[in-house]
Amino acid sequence: MFNLHGRETTCGGRDVLSLTGLSVELVVLSDGLLGISEPLGRVTLGGHVTGAEFSHWNELLAVRNAPARWHTLQDAAHFSE
């Protein structure tokens, strides 16, 4: 669990937090027992993705205690620390 910080905007006369344009990339790394921790895969959640990740992102924004979901890791070859 972690907090995301977006932009504060005004909606209907009250201040609200907007996560529009924000995305979160999660990278899974090996444990490094054999030396260097290497990326095993990644998944991105946000308004600019498609499929299950997009649906989950919208659910996270709409429901305060949205349930966790499993996502398929994508190739992490282009990951840079």
Contacts in CASP RR format, 6 or more apart in sequence:
PFRMAT RR
TARGET T0000
AUTHOR 0000-0000-0000
METHOD contacts of the structure
MODEL  1
MFNLHGRETTCGGRDVLSLTGLSVELVVLSDGLLGISEPLGRVTLGGHVT
GAEFSHWNELLAVRNAPARWHTLQDAAHFSE
4 19 0 8 1.000
4 22 0 8 1.000
4 24 0 8 1.000
6 17 0 8 1.000
6 18 0 8 1.000
6 19 0 8 1.000
6 22 0 8 1.000
7 17 0 8 1.000
7 18 0 8 1.000
7 20 0 8 1.000
8 15 0 8 1.000
8 16 0 8 1.000
8 17 0 8 1.000
8 18 0 8 1.000
9 15 0 8 1.000
9 16 0 8 1.000
9 17 0 8 1.000
9 18 0 8 1.000
10 16 0 8 1.000
19 61 0 8 1.000
20 47 0 8 1.000
21 46 0 8 1.000
21 47 0 8 1.000
21 48 0 8 1.000
22 46 0 8 1.000
22 47 0 8 1.000
23 44 0 8 1.000
23 45 0 8 1.000
23 46 0 8 1.000
23 47 0 8 1.000
23 48 0 8 1.000
23 49 0 8 1.000
24 44 0 8 1.000
24 45 0 8 1.000
24 46 0 8 1.000
25 42 0 8 1.000
25 43 0 8 1.000
25 44 0 8 1.000
26 42 0 8 1.000
26 43 0 8 1.000
26 44 0 8 1.000
26 45 0 8 1.000
27 39 0 8 1.000
27 41 0 8 1.000
27 42 0 8 1.000
27 76 0 8 1.000
27 79 0 8 1.000
28 39 0 8 1.000
28 40 0 8 1.000
28 41 0 8 1.000
28 42 0 8 1.000
28 73 0 8 1.000
28 76 0 8 1.000
29 37 0 8 1.000
29 38 0 8 1.000
29 39 0 8 1.000
29 40 0 8 1.000
30 37 0 8 1.000
30 38 0 8 1.000
30 39 0 8 1.000
30 40 0 8 1.000
31 37 0 8 1.000
32 38 0 8 1.000
39 76 0 8 1.000
39 77 0 8 1.000
39 79 0 8 1.000
40 73 0 8 1.000
40 76 0 8 1.000
41 73 0 8 1.000
41 74 0 8 1.000
41 75 0 8 1.000
41 76 0 8 1.000
41 79 0 8 1.000
42 73 0 8 1.000
42 74 0 8 1.000
42 75 0 8 1.000
42 76 0 8 1.000
42 79 0 8 1.000
43 53 0 8 1.000
43 71 0 8 1.000
43 72 0 8 1.000
43 73 0 8 1.000
43 74 0 8 1.000
44 53 0 8 1.000
44 74 0 8 1.000
45 53 0 8 1.000
45 56 0 8 1.000
45 57 0 8 1.000
45 60 0 8 1.000
45 71 0 8 1.000
46 53 0 8 1.000
46 54 0 8 1.000
46 57 0 8 1.000
47 54 0 8 1.000
47 57 0 8 1.000
47 58 0 8 1.000
49 57 0 8 1.000
52 69 0 8 1.000
52 71 0 8 1.000
53 71 0 8 1.000
56 66 0 8 1.000
56 69 0 8 1.000
56 71 0 8 1.000
59 66 0 8 1.000
60 66 0 8 1.000
END
